[in-house]
Amino acid sequence: MDPTPEQREAIDTYGDGIDCVLQAGAGCGKSSTLKMIAKADPRRRMTYVAYNKAIAADAKRSFPSNVRASTGHGLAFDPRHLPRLNRPRQTAHAAAQALDVRRILGIIGSTPAIPTDLGTPKAMTGKLIMRAALDTVTRWCHSSDDEIRSWHVPQYDGLTKEEPRNSLLALVLPVALATWADLTDEDGVLKLSHDHYLKMWALSRPKLGTDVVLLDEAQDTNDVLSAVLLDQEHAQRIAVGDSAQQIYSWRGANDALATFVRTLRAPELTLSQSFRFGPAIAEAANEWLYVIGAPLRLTGFDQCESTVGPIEEPDAILCRTNSGAMGIVMEGLAAGRKVALVGGGGDIKALAWAAEALQAGQPTDHPELMGFPTWDSVREYAKEEDGSLEVLVKLIDEHGTQRILAASDALATEQQADLIVSTAHKAKGREWPTVRIHSDFRPPKEDPTTGHVLLPKEEGRLAYVAVTRAREVLDNQALNWVHTVTAVAA
């Protein structure tokens, strides 16, 4: 197929030998454009950096031989890490015992206590301190910072006031520092993760043996990898992605497209012709691009007969939350359908086990719930402050943890299923013929001080990702509230 005018401009800009950024909308042929660039100059060594292993594997099969395709972790991997990577799974409790958290903190006797913002003292056991320290190290590993600092310690629901925050820092930071010291010690006792060796590699200031770096899905690149690629001054760097699909900032990813434009003063080109769907779905996507203030607008493919409207039995239902997805799974199973959940039931099972522990008066180290002393405190917080926790509370209270765990075990594979359920996050990079958006995409509330209906920008980007997963029919009635939004928050 001949390149479109936009693709031709991208190929010509590459040929000028300058760093550049390519904003490619949903379904707009970014992979085919990168292949065209690679084929245009077979003499140069190119490194294609993919978002995940599946994309990298596909690129290895389809890109020309002058291209090395890898994930960021693949670039950093060293076989010497295998023994610690292959150690048995290590719980926070086991890690706390192995590292001897109480010795690090100089604790003798009773465990320290941190008062929660709900007014109930909560004992921070060695297990919970270790969980927070491991989360802190992970957040730091995703950053470009050279040292672990207080801002790498996560904010936990239920621990939001200044006093418990300061107490948490005093307990977690020394354990986090001791954790990293152990991970970099050949005789360390903690299990190594892929994020750990990626950070070790980045801190070594590596130089890639390549003439060109092609960074794919750049809008969701962790700062640690962005910094390494920006440091490859000997190579031509091309960052490709869609800033409107940046949906992983909550786990440390940032928009490397913006970073490349700002740092390298790279020109910014666009791919706006979608080959995934027709004009009707493109128009629905453009509503969200307008709301979030994105300059890009999609053009639908005239040869695709796409429609927007109600669907009785969609191929896929996309949800905002794990809890919302599990609710749909249980409805489908009760109706006798074969239901698959993208990514499996592990996330919701972990939430159910955490809820079960809180209901029994036991602490949990689950990141979403570890700041709460009881299930009642989760209920209270969810009622007042957090929409996603409200969905979880409703699911647990209506069905009970045992029914949820049983439903998770009854899931079909995607190949067997007649209904696929997914969160919008896990649907990224996927597409189906017919898609329905679930009602747990809740409308934002009116700000009482300004009167504006304020939408967080990442929520708008997530809605854009969801509506662009359909090829033929999109049921987006659950998002009709898009027209009520009057302001967007960063």
URPE-V205252 format. One record per residue. N is the residue number from 1. OMEGA is omega in whole degrees, -180 to 180 (NA if undefined). BURIAL is I if it has 16 or more other C-alpha atoms within 10 Angstrom, else O. D_FIRST is the distance of its C-alpha to the first C-alpha in whole Angstrom. Layout:
# URPE-V205252
N&OMEGA&BURIAL&D_FIRST / N&OMEGA&BURIAL&D_FIRST
This chain:
# URPE-V205252
1&180&O&0 / 2&178&O&4 / 3&173&O&6 / 4&176&O&9 / 5&179&O&12 / 6&178&I&14 / 7&178&I&11 / 8&178&O&12 / 9&179&O&16 / 10&180&I&16 / 11&-180&I&15 / 12&179&O&17 / 13&174&I&20 / 14&-178&I&19 / 15&177&O&20 / 16&176&O&23 / 17&-178&O&25 / 18&172&O&26 / 19&178&I&26 / 20&179&I&24 / 21&-178&I&23 / 22&176&I&20 / 23&-175&I&21 / 24&-180&I&18 / 25&-176&I&19 / 26&178&I&19 / 27&-173&I&16 / 28&170&I&14 / 29&-179&I&11 / 30&-180&I&14 / 31&180&I&13 / 32&178&O&10 / 33&178&I&11 / 34&177&I&14 / 35&177&I&12 / 36&178&I&10 / 37&-179&I&14 / 38&-179&I&16 / 39&-178&I&14 / 40&-175&O&14 / 41&-174&O&18 / 42&-178&O&19 / 43&-174&O&23 / 44&176&O&23 / 45&-178&I&25 / 46&175&I&23 / 47&179&I&24 / 48&-178&I&22 / 49&-174&I&25 / 50&-178&I&24 / 51&180&I&26 / 52&-174&O&27 / 53&-179&O&27 / 54&179&O&25 / 55&179&I&22 / 56&180&I&23 / 57&178&O&23 / 58&180&O&20 / 59&178&I&18 / 60&180&I&21 / 61&-168&O&19 / 62&180&O&15 / 63&178&I&16 / 64&-170&O&17 / 65&179&O&20 / 66&-177&O&21 / 67&170&I&21 / 68&-179&I&24 / 69&-177&I&23 / 70&165&I&26 / 71&174&I&28 / 72&179&I&30 / 73&178&I&33 / 74&177&I&32 / 75&-174&O&32 / 76&-170&I&36 / 77&175&O&37 / 78&-178&O&40 / 79&-179&O&41 / 80&179&O&45 / 81&-172&O&44 / 82&-178&O&43 / 83&-178&O&47 / 84&175&I&47 / 85&-175&I&44 / 86&175&O&45 / 87&178&O&48 / 88&178&O&49 / 89&-175&O&48 / 90&178&O&51 / 91&177&O&52 / 92&179&I&53 / 93&180&I&56 / 94&179&O&56 / 95&179&I&55 / 96&179&I&57 / 97&-179&I&60 / 98&-179&O&58 / 99&-177&I&58 / 100&-177&O&62 / 101&-177&I&61 / 102&177&I&64 / 103&-180&O&65 / 104&-177&O&63 / 105&180&O&64 / 106&-177&O&68 / 107&174&O&68 / 108&180&O&71 / 109&-172&O&72 / 110&-180&O&71 / 111&177&O&67 / 112&180&I&66 / 113&176&O&65 / 114&177&I&63 / 115&178&I&64 / 116&180&I&61 / 117&175&I&60 / 118&175&I&61 / 119&-178&O&65 / 120&178&O&65 / 121&-180&O&66 / 122&179&I&63 / 123&176&I&64 / 124&-180&I&61 / 125&177&I&61 / 126&180&I&60 / 127&-178&I&57 / 128&176&I&56 / 129&179&I&57 / 130&179&I&55 / 131&180&I&52 / 132&179&I&52 / 133&177&I&52 / 134&177&I&49 / 135&179&I&47 / 136&179&I&48 / 137&179&I&47 / 138&178&I&43 / 139&178&I&43 / 140&179&I&44 / 141&179&I&42 / 142&-176&I&39 / 143&174&I&40 / 144&-178&I&40 / 145&-180&O&44 / 146&-177&O&46 / 147&178&O&49 / 148&-178&I&50 / 149&-176&O&51 / 150&-177&O&52 / 151&176&O&49 / 152&177&I&48 / 153&-176&I&50 / 154&169&I&48 / 155&-179&O&50 / 156&173&O&51 / 157&-178&I&51 / 158&177&I&55 / 159&-172&I&56 / 160&179&O&55 / 161&-174&O&58 / 162&-177&O&59 / 163&178&O&62 / 164&178&I&60 / 165&179&I&57 / 166&178&O&60 / 167&179&O&61 / 168&180&I&58 / 169&-178&I&57 / 170&-180&O&60 / 171&-169&I&60 / 172&-174&I&56 / 173&179&I&56 / 174&179&O&58 / 175&177&I&57 / 176&179&I&53 / 177&178&I&54 / 178&178&O&56 / 179&-179&I&53 / 180&177&I&51 / 181&179&O&53 / 182&-178&I&54 / 183&180&I&50 / 184&178&O&50 / 185&-179&O&53 / 186&-179&O&52 / 187&-177&O&55 / 188&-174&I&54 / 189&-176&O&55 / 190&178&I&52 / 191&180&I&48 / 192&174&I&46 / 193&-180&O&42 / 194&178&O&39 / 195&-179&I&39 / 196&-177&I&42 / 197&174&I&41 / 198&179&I&38 / 199&178&I&41 / 200&179&O&43 / 201&-180&I&40 / 202&-180&I&39 / 203&178&I&43 / 204&180&O&43 / 205&-175&O&41 / 206&173&O&38 / 207&-178&O&36 / 208&177&I&32 / 209&-176&O&32 / 210&176&I&28 / 211&-176&I&27 / 212&173&I&24 / 213&175&I&25 / 214&-179&I&22 / 215&-179&I&23 / 216&-178&I&22 / 217&-172&I&23 / 218&-178&I&25 / 219&180&I&27 / 220&-179&I&29 / 221&176&I&30 / 222&-178&I&34 / 223&-178&I&36 / 224&180&I&37 / 225&178&I&33 / 226&-178&I&32 / 227&179&I&36 / 228&-177&I&35 / 229&176&I&31 / 230&-179&I&33 / 231&180&O&35 / 232&-173&I&33 / 233&179&O&34 / 234&-174&O&33 / 235&171&I&29 / 236&-174&I&26 / 237&180&I&26 / 238&179&I&23 / 239&-175&I&23 / 240&177&I&21 / 241&-177&I&22 / 242&-178&I&23 / 243&179&I&27 / 244&177&I&27 / 245&177&I&26 / 246&-173&I&29 / 247&-177&I&32 / 248&179&I&33 / 249&180&O&36 / 250&177&O&39 / 251&170&O&38 / 252&-180&I&38 / 253&177&I&34 / 254&-176&I&33 / 255&180&I&31 / 256&176&I&30 / 257&178&I&27 / 258&180&I&30 / 259&-180&I&32 / 260&179&I&30 / 261&-176&I&30 / 262&-173&O&34 / 263&-175&O&34 / 264&-174&I&32 / 265&-176&O&32 / 266&174&I&28 / 267&-176&O&26 / 268&179&I&24 / 269&-178&I&21 / 270&166&I&19 / 271&-174&I&16 / 272&180&I&17 / 273&180&I&14 / 274&176&I&15 / 275&-177&I&12 / 276&-173&I&16 / 277&-178&I&18 / 278&-174&I&19 / 279&-176&I&21 / 280&179&I&24 / 281&176&I&24 / 282&179&I&22 / 283&177&I&25 / 284&178&I&27 / 285&-178&I&26 / 286&175&I&26 / 287&-179&O&30 / 288&176&I&30 / 289&177&I&28 / 290&-177&O&31 / 291&-177&I&34 / 292&175&I&33 / 293&178&O&32 / 294&180&O&29 / 295&-177&O&27 / 296&169&I&24 / 297&-177&I&23 / 298&170&I&20 / 299&180&I&18 / 300&-180&I&18 / 301&-175&I&15 / 302&-179&O&16 / 303&176&O&15 / 304&178&O&17 / 305&-179&O&21 / 306&176&I&22 / 307&176&I&26 / 308&-179&I&29 / 309&-177&O&32 / 310&177&O&34 / 311&179&O&33 / 312&-177&O&36 / 313&-179&O&35 / 314&174&I&32 / 315&-177&I&30 / 316&172&I&30 / 317&-177&I&33 / 318&-174&I&32 / 319&178&I&36 / 320&-171&I&37 / 321&172&I&39 / 322&-179&I&40 / 323&177&I&43 / 324&178&I&41 / 325&-179&I&39 / 326&176&I&42 / 327&177&I&44 / 328&177&I&41 / 329&-177&I&41 / 330&175&I&45 / 331&-180&O&44 / 332&179&I&42 / 333&179&I&44 / 334&179&O&47 / 335&177&O&45 / 336&-179&O&44 / 337&173&O&41 / 338&-171&I&39 / 339&173&I&38 / 340&176&I&35 / 341&-178&I&36 / 342&-178&I&33 / 343&179&O&34 / 344&-175&I&37 / 345&-175&I&41 / 346&-177&O&42 / 347&-177&O&42 / 348&176&I&44 / 349&179&I&46 / 350&177&O&47 / 351&180&I&48 / 352&178&I&50 / 353&179&I&52 / 354&178&I&52 / 355&180&I&53 / 356&179&I&56 / 357&180&I&57 / 358&178&I&58 / 359&179&O&59 / 360&179&O&62 / 361&-180&O&63 / 362&177&O&61 / 363&176&I&59 / 364&177&I&55 / 365&175&I&53 / 366&-174&I&49 / 367&-178&I&48 / 368&-173&O&48 / 369&-172&I&51 / 370&179&I&53 / 371&-176&I&55 / 372&-180&I&57 / 373&-176&I&60 / 374&176&I&60 / 375&177&I&58 / 376&179&O&60 / 377&174&I&59 / 378&178&I&55 / 379&-177&I&56 / 380&-180&O&58 / 381&-177&I&55 / 382&-179&I&52 / 383&-173&O&54 / 384&-165&O&55 / 385&-165&O&52 / 386&-178&O&49 / 387&-177&I&46 / 388&176&I&45 / 389&178&I&48 / 390&177&I&49 / 391&179&I&47 / 392&-180&I&48 / 393&180&I&51 / 394&-180&I&51 / 395&-178&I&49 / 396&-176&I&52 / 397&-179&O&55 / 398&-171&O&54 / 399&-176&O&52 / 400&-174&O&54 / 401&-176&I&53 / 402&177&O&53 / 403&179&O&51 / 404&178&I&48 / 405&179&I&49 / 406&179&O&49 / 407&178&I&46 / 408&-180&I&44 / 409&-177&O&45 / 410&-178&I&44 / 411&174&I&40 / 412&171&I&38 / 413&180&O&35 / 414&180&I&32 / 415&-179&O&31 / 416&-166&O&34 / 417&168&I&34 / 418&172&I&34 / 419&176&I&34 / 420&179&I&32 / 421&-179&I&34 / 422&164&I&33 / 423&178&I&34 / 424&178&I&31 / 425&-177&I&31 / 426&179&O&31 / 427&-178&I&28 / 428&-178&I&26 / 429&-180&O&22 / 430&174&O&23 / 431&179&I&22 / 432&178&I&24 / 433&-178&I&23 / 434&-173&I&27 / 435&171&I&28 / 436&175&I&32 / 437&-176&I&33 / 438&-174&I&37 / 439&177&O&40 / 440&164&I&41 / 441&-171&I&38 / 442&179&O&41 / 443&177&I&42 / 444&-179&I&43 / 445&178&O&47 / 446&176&I&49 / 447&-175&O&50 / 448&-178&O&54 / 449&-177&O&54 / 450&-176&O&52 / 451&180&O&51 / 452&168&I&47 / 453&-167&I&45 / 454&-180&I&43 / 455&173&I&40 / 456&-173&O&39 / 457&-179&I&36 / 458&176&I&35 / 459&176&I&36 / 460&178&I&34 / 461&179&I&31 / 462&177&I&31 / 463&177&I&31 / 464&177&I&28 / 465&-177&I&27 / 466&-175&I&28 / 467&-179&I&27 / 468&176&I&23 / 469&-176&I&23 / 470&176&I&23 / 471&-171&I&20 / 472&-178&I&22 / 473&178&I&26 / 474&173&I&28 / 475&-177&I&31 / 476&-179&I&32 / 477&-179&O&36 / 478&-179&O&37 / 479&-180&I&36 / 480&180&O&37 / 481&179&O&39 / 482&-176&I&37 / 483&-179&O&38 / 484&-176&O&42 / 485&180&I&40 / 486&178&O&42 / 487&-179&I&42 / 488&178&I&39 / 489&-180&O&41 / 490&NA&O&39
